[in-house]
Amino acid sequence: MRAIALLSIATSISFAQDTRDPAADPLGRLDPSTRHAVEMLMDSAHSVGLPYGPLESKALEGIAKRANGRDILVAVRRVFRALRDARTALGPSATTDELTAGAGALRVGIAASELSLLATTRNGKPLTVPLVVLADLVTRGVPRDTASLTISQLWQHGAADDDFLALWRSVERDIVSGTDPGVALLNRAREIPAKGPSTTVPPPATVRPEDAKS
Amino acid sequence: MTDEVESLDPIVRWIVTEARRPVQADAAARARLIEAIKAEPVPSRGLRLVTWLSEPRRFVLPPLATAALAAGLVGVGVLGGLAINRGGRPAAVQLPAVAAGQPQLPDSLAPRAVKFVLIAPQATNVSLVGDFNGWDTGAAPMKAADGTWTVFVSLQPGLHTYSFVVDGSHFVSDPTAPISPDDGFGHRSSVVLVRKPSL
């Protein structure tokens, strides 16, 4: 009798572990073929040393936004390729956050060579914040070349995370106020004190909107 | 032996003598018995298995063996559960809120809890979704006070993508945080970086 009771308890434990957490099968809301394809991409990412979390998150984001399976798969594939390219550009020592931020920068059109340049001059500093700010600025309308060159110069001259964050806040505020995005960036970048050799960012008086859009 | 029998009570002696007397069996009885057995239909293998399984049995286990069996079964259950969980994805650990910051890239290394704010006076309900809660619209409902919606969420250190969901279907990026590139679904999300606490 006792054995039967213990058997029931053991069986209950096993079933409870299987069913206690709906998050154990987060992709269960995908149709089978999309789910299979997404999981294949996640496995591929894992097998080549890339984080699969961003892929899963993108699929779940698509589910939440009621996207169809095809669009979800396209989005997940795009993230996979961006992560892979980011790892190539940033090097094997890049962290998951840096890869995610680098993938975002690549997706807005920043050249892989620009990411590589940032990575070669990192001196042990994390690249996550500069890359996030870079992607944000381009998304808000700052020309890619202007954004890339400015962030790169600030980075090479010792700007810290807080400098990039302050820059982002100022530029965002200026853009909302109606300033041309490229001009706003160049003007605000000049306010950041150089912590290394003098910066080559042009002074604000010389910057015109048409120059910033070049 | 004979002397012992002779010394017994006459009735007992008669019983012993009768018991020792060879039985004169019918010569054809053996043949009849074999024929009768052969005449019985042989049960099928399945029927024999069912009969064997359905027959009541009585097992007797000492307490020590019972305990060992129970421990083994519990172990199988636990290991089975672990194997199932290992096949899934690791779930983010939700830590209790210890401090509040702004929904932007935090300056301090210490906070792990982040306060998210959205000003939306016309909204009837707002929730926070992101990679930290599986984009589950029911995971982090926000509370309103004078049109300002807030929620505290404990986040793991790292880069997180998130969005606000207004009235159940409208995805809105955070106007006070950096935005991520096009999400592929026609919306823009926001980005928050929770830095690792200094040791």
Interface residues (C-beta under 8 A of the other chain):
Chain A: R2 A3 L6 L7 I9 A10 T11 I13 S14 A16 Q17 D18 D21 A23 A24 D25 P26 G53 P54 E56 S57 K58 L60 E61 G62 I63 A64 K65 A67 D71 V74 A75 R78 T96 D97 T100 A101 G104 R107 V108 T128 V129 V132 V133 A135 D136 T139 R140 D161 D162 L165 W168
Chain B: L61 T66 L69 A70 L73 V74 V76 G77 V78 G80 G81 L82 I84 N85 G88 R89 A91 Q104 L105 D107 V129 D131 G134 W135 D136 T137 G158 L159 T161 V165 F171 P178 I179 S180 P181 D182 D183 G184 F185 G186 H187 R188 S189 V191 L193
